Amino acid sequence: MILEHNVPLQAYNTFGIAARAQALVRVRSEADIQAVLKDPHLVSLPRQVLGGGSNIVLTGDVKGLVLKIEVPGLRLAGETDKAWIIEAGAGESWHRLVSWTLDQGYPGLENMALIPGMVGASPVQNIGAYGVELQDRFHDLDAIDLFTGDVFTLNAAQCGFGYRDSVFKHASHGPDDLGLAGRAVILRVRLALPKQWKPELGYLDLERKRAETGIAYPDARTIFDWVCAIRSAKLPDPAVIGNAGSFFKNPTVSPEQCADIIAREPKVVHYPMPDGTVKLAAGWLIDACGWKGKTMGHAGVYDKQALVLVNRGTPEHPCTGGEVMTLARAIQTSVYERFGIRLEPEPVVI
């Protein structure tokens, strides 16, 4: 177990917010968690799990113990008649996993290329992009109980996946409640990648790429390249401009609500969903309220994609988590006043 004290976290969150951890343990296997639980000085400290730091907003120093997840590993764990079962350590980069699977000849994750963060966070958020969500490719995962040190396995049904949601985002309120927030840490994730692969091309940006290139039937590598190009054009590189990716979830509304909004705003970007609801593009709503490119304090709205909030601070005057959340609340208020829709942030606020 590697234990550090008073650790700067600016390099460990993609927003680049300056903060420190009282104590930090680098978790590279279940043994590191089990060692924490056996240490009388560490076991009583409040705990915060940290992966790639791409989905958090730090509003101050983190008291207690940060568990920085660095579990490695990429391998073919098995296969069935229908799928290859790929296993990835929770500390692996998600994009590296996507690229690795294609290099190995296992398509199926290409629509989720360039999503920031680590593999371990992917089931927590049920990440998704361009028509594919993690739950569409999920097989099972291994996690460890933060109180007993026991390792257990969950299948898709037990993970309770929803839109950017899972049991790992909900706290337990009783013995029969399956909420795992604060109770467990994901160690490894296994994905089932289909042997009978077919492209997922339902999003407008991908249709535009087909028209631009003249490629009617793209292979998985081509879709990967398209998605990388689309995301790079829209989203800032955190190494250059600090950000946490898409800051708000795309809201879903009833067909009646959508029709009402279309009557007032005919150009609103919307996508019918299989369950009959309609998903609205949060970025469009924010842009329509005039926020694109605006700045409050040292936090701003990216000038190429209104869904992304960015760090406009400098090393001498860095952006604070408080400034980010002040801007986020102002955006929420203006979108609600104009459209009657409450935007929900995606990042975890700490």
C-alpha positions in Angstrom: 0.0 0.0 0.0 1.4 3.4 -1.0 0.2 6.1 1.4 0.9 9.9 0.8 -0.1 12.9 2.8 -1.1 16.5 1.9 -1.2 15.6 -1.8 -1.9 18.3 -4.5 -4.9 17.3 -6.6 -4.7 19.8 -9.4 -3.0 17.3 -11.7 -5.6 14.6 -10.8 -8.7 16.5 -11.9 -9.2 17.5 -15.5 -10.8 20.8 -14.6 -7.4 21.7 -13.1 -8.8 23.0 -9.9 -6.3 23.5 -7.1 -7.0 21.5 -4.0 -5.2 19.0 -1.7 -6.0 15.6 -0.2 -5.3 15.1 3.5 -4.2 11.6 2.7 -4.1 9.5 -0.5 -3.7 5.7 -1.2 -2.9 4.4 -4.7 -5.2 1.4 -5.2 -3.6 -1.1 -7.6 -5.4 -4.2 -6.3 -8.0 -5.3 -3.8 -5.1 -5.9 -1.4 -4.6 -2.1 -1.1 -8.2 -1.6 0.0 -8.0 -4.5 2.4 -4.8 -3.0 3.9 -6.6 0.3 4.5 -9.4 -1.5 6.3 -6.8 -3.2 8.6 -5.0 0.1 9.4 -6.5 1.6 12.6 -5.5 5.1 11.5 -7.0 4.9 8.1 -10.1 2.9 8.6 -11.9 5.6 10.5 -11.2 8.4 8.0 -13.9 9.5 5.5 -13.2 8.2 2.0 -13.4 9.7 -1.4 -12.8 7.6 -4.6 -10.8 9.2 -7.4 -10.3 7.8 -10.9 -9.3 10.0 -13.8 -10.8 13.1 -12.2 -12.7 13.8 -15.4 -16.1 13.9 -13.8 -15.6 15.9 -10.6 -15.6 19.5 -9.4 -13.5 20.1 -6.3 -14.9 22.9 -4.2 -12.2 22.8 -1.5 -9.5 20.5 0.0 -10.5 16.9 0.5 -10.5 15.8 4.1 -9.9 12.2 5.0 -8.6 9.6 2.6 -8.6 9.7 -1.2 -8.6 6.2 -2.8 -7.0 6.8 -6.2 -7.9 3.9 -8.4 -5.0 2.6 -10.5 -5.9 -1.0 -11.1 -4.2 -2.0 -14.4 -4.9 -4.7 -17.0 -6.4 -5.3 -20.5 -7.1 -8.8 -21.7 -9.5 -11.2 -23.5 -11.1 -12.9 -20.6 -13.2 -15.4 -22.6 -15.7 -15.7 -25.4 -19.1 -17.1 -26.3 -20.7 -17.9 -29.6 -22.0 -14.3 -29.8 -19.3 -12.2 -28.1 -15.7 -11.6 -27.0 -15.5 -11.0 -23.2 -12.9 -8.2 -22.6 -11.7 -7.4 -19.1 -10.2 -4.1 -18.1 -8.7 -2.8 -14.8 -10.6 0.1 -13.3 -7.5 2.2 -13.5 -7.1 1.9 -17.3 -7.9 4.9 -19.5 -11.3 4.4 -21.2 -10.1 5.7 -24.5 -7.1 3.4 -24.3 -9.4 0.4 -23.9 -11.5 1.5 -26.9 -8.4 1.8 -29.0 -6.9 -1.5 -27.7 -10.1 -3.5 -28.5 -10.1 -2.3 -32.1 -6.3 -3.1 -32.4 -7.2 -6.6 -31.3 -10.0 -7.0 -33.7 -12.9 -6.6 -31.2 -15.3 -3.9 -32.4 -18.2 -2.5 -30.5 -16.9 0.4 -28.5 -15.9 2.8 -31.3 -18.9 5.2 -30.8 -17.6 5.8 -27.3 -14.1 6.8 -28.4 -12.4 9.8 -26.6 -14.8 9.8 -23.6 -12.5 11.0 -20.8 -11.9 9.1 -17.6 -11.1 5.6 -16.4 -12.7 2.3 -17.0 -13.8 2.0 -13.3 -16.0 5.1 -13.7 -17.8 3.8 -16.9 -20.4 1.7 -15.1 -21.0 4.3 -12.4 -22.1 6.8 -15.0 -23.3 4.3 -17.6 -21.3 6.4 -20.0 -22.5 6.7 -23.6 -22.1 8.6 -26.8 -23.4 8.6 -30.4 -26.1 6.0 -29.8 -24.2 3.5 -27.7 -24.2 3.2 -23.9 -22.0 1.1 -21.6 -25.0 -1.1 -20.7 -25.3 -2.1 -24.4 -21.8 -3.8 -24.1 -21.7 -4.7 -20.4 -21.1 -8.2 -19.2 -20.2 -7.9 -15.5 -17.8 -6.3 -13.0 -15.8 -7.0 -9.9 -16.1 -4.6 -6.9 -14.9 -4.5 -3.4 -16.9 -3.8 -0.3 -15.3 -0.8 1.5 -16.4 -2.0 4.9 -15.7 -5.7 4.8 -13.0 -5.9 2.1 -15.0 -8.7 0.3 -14.8 -8.8 -3.5 -18.1 -9.5 -5.3 -19.4 -9.6 -8.9 -22.4 -7.8 -10.4 -24.2 -8.4 -13.6 -26.0 -5.8 -15.7 -29.4 -6.2 -13.9 -27.7 -5.8 -10.5 -26.0 -2.6 -11.6 -29.4 -0.9 -12.2 -28.3 1.0 -15.2 -30.2 4.1 -16.3 -29.4 7.2 -18.3 -26.0 8.3 -16.7 -27.0 6.3 -13.7 -26.3 3.1 -11.7 -26.5 1.6 -8.2 -23.0 3.2 -7.6 -24.6 6.7 -7.7 -27.2 5.9 -5.0 -26.7 5.6 -1.2 -28.1 2.7 0.7 -31.0 3.5 3.0 -31.6 0.1 4.5 -30.6 -3.6 4.4 -32.8 -4.2 1.3 -31.5 -1.2 -0.5 -29.0 -2.0 -3.3 -27.5 1.5 -3.4 -23.6 1.2 -3.4 -22.5 4.8 -3.3 -19.8 5.0 -0.6 -20.0 1.3 0.0 -18.0 -0.2 -2.9 -15.3 0.5 -5.4 -15.1 -1.1 -8.9 -11.9 -3.1 -9.5 -12.5 -4.6 -13.0 -15.1 -4.4 -15.7 -15.9 -7.0 -18.3 -17.6 -6.2 -21.6 -19.2 -8.4 -24.2 -18.3 -7.2 -27.7 -20.5 -8.6 -30.4 -19.0 -11.0 -33.0 -21.9 -10.1 -35.4 -21.0 -6.4 -35.4 -23.1 -3.7 -37.0 -22.5 0.0 -37.1 -24.5 2.4 -35.0 -25.0 5.5 -37.1 -28.1 7.1 -35.8 -26.7 10.4 -34.8 -26.7 13.5 -37.0 -23.0 14.1 -36.7 -22.2 10.6 -38.0 -24.7 11.0 -40.8 -22.9 14.1 -41.8 -19.6 12.2 -41.9 -21.1 9.6 -44.2 -22.3 12.4 -46.5 -18.9 14.2 -46.4 -16.8 11.1 -47.0 -19.2 9.2 -49.3 -18.6 6.1 -47.1 -22.0 4.5 -46.9 -20.9 1.4 -44.9 -18.1 2.4 -42.5 -16.2 -0.2 -40.6 -15.5 0.2 -36.8 -12.1 1.8 -37.3 -13.7 4.5 -39.6 -16.4 5.2 -37.0 -13.7 5.5 -34.3 -11.8 8.0 -36.4 -15.0 10.0 -37.2 -16.0 10.1 -33.5 -12.5 11.2 -32.5 -12.6 14.0 -35.1 -16.1 15.1 -34.1 -15.3 15.2 -30.4 -12.0 16.9 -30.9 -13.7 19.6 -32.9 -16.3 20.2 -30.3 -14.6 19.5 -27.0 -11.5 21.1 -25.6 -8.4 18.9 -24.6 -8.2 19.0 -20.8 -4.4 19.2 -21.1 -4.9 22.6 -22.9 -8.1 24.0 -21.3 -9.3 22.5 -18.0 -12.8 21.0 -18.2 -14.9 18.1 -17.1 -16.4 17.3 -20.5 -20.2 17.6 -20.8 -21.3 19.4 -17.7 -25.0 18.8 -17.9 -27.1 15.7 -18.7 -29.4 15.9 -21.8 -32.9 16.2 -20.3 -35.7 13.9 -21.3 -39.3 15.2 -21.7 -42.7 13.8 -22.6 -43.8 14.1 -26.3 -46.3 16.7 -25.2 -43.6 18.8 -23.5 -41.4 18.5 -26.6 -44.3 19.6 -28.8 -44.9 22.6 -26.6 -41.2 23.6 -26.8 -41.1 23.0 -30.6 -44.1 25.3 -31.0 -42.1 28.1 -29.4 -38.6 27.0 -30.6 -38.9 25.1 -33.9 -35.1 24.6 -34.1 -34.7 22.8 -30.8 -32.5 19.7 -31.2 -34.3 16.6 -30.0 -34.1 12.8 -30.3 -37.1 10.4 -29.9 -36.2 7.6 -27.4 -37.3 3.9 -27.5 -39.5 4.4 -24.4 -41.6 7.1 -26.0 -39.9 10.0 -24.3 -37.8 12.7 -26.1 -34.3 13.6 -25.3 -33.3 17.3 -25.7 -29.8 18.5 -26.5 -28.7 20.4 -23.3 -26.0 22.2 -25.3 -28.6 23.6 -27.7 -30.8 24.9 -24.8 -27.8 26.6 -23.1 -26.6 28.1 -26.4 -30.2 29.4 -27.1 -30.0 31.2 -23.7 -26.8 33.0 -24.9 -24.2 31.4 -22.7 -21.7 30.1 -25.3 -18.4 31.9 -24.8 -19.5 33.7 -21.6 -17.3 33.9 -18.5 -18.1 34.4 -14.8 -15.0 34.9 -12.7 -12.4 32.3 -13.9 -15.0 29.8 -15.1 -16.5 30.0 -18.6 -18.7 28.3 -21.2 -16.6 26.8 -24.1 -17.0 28.9 -27.3 -17.4 25.8 -29.5 -19.8 23.7 -27.3 -22.1 25.3 -24.8 -22.4 22.0 -22.9 -18.8 22.3 -21.7 -17.7 24.5 -18.8 -14.0 25.4 -18.8 -11.3 26.7 -16.6 -10.3 30.2 -17.7 -7.9 30.8 -14.8 -4.2 31.1 -14.8 -1.5 29.3 -12.7 -1.4 32.5 -10.5 -5.2 32.9 -10.4 -6.7 29.4 -10.9 -10.4 28.7 -11.3 -12.1 27.6 -8.2 -14.8 25.0 -7.8 -17.0 27.7 -6.3 -16.8 29.7 -9.5 -17.6 26.7 -11.6 -20.7 26.0 -9.6 -21.8 29.7 -9.6 -21.7 29.6 -13.4 -23.5 26.3 -13.5 -26.4 27.5 -11.3 -26.7 30.7 -13.4 -27.1 28.5 -16.5 -29.6 26.3 -14.8 -31.7 29.3 -13.8 -31.8 30.8 -17.3 -32.6 27.5 -19.0 -35.5 26.9 -16.5 -36.8 30.4 -16.9 -36.9 30.1 -20.7 -37.8 26.4 -21.3 -39.2 25.2 -18.0 -36.5 22.5 -17.9 -34.2 21.8 -15.0 -30.7 20.8 -16.2 -28.9 18.3 -14.0 -25.1 18.4 -13.7 -23.1 15.3 -14.7 -20.0 15.8 -12.5 -19.7 14.9 -8.9 -19.3 18.0 -6.7 -16.9 17.4 -3.8 
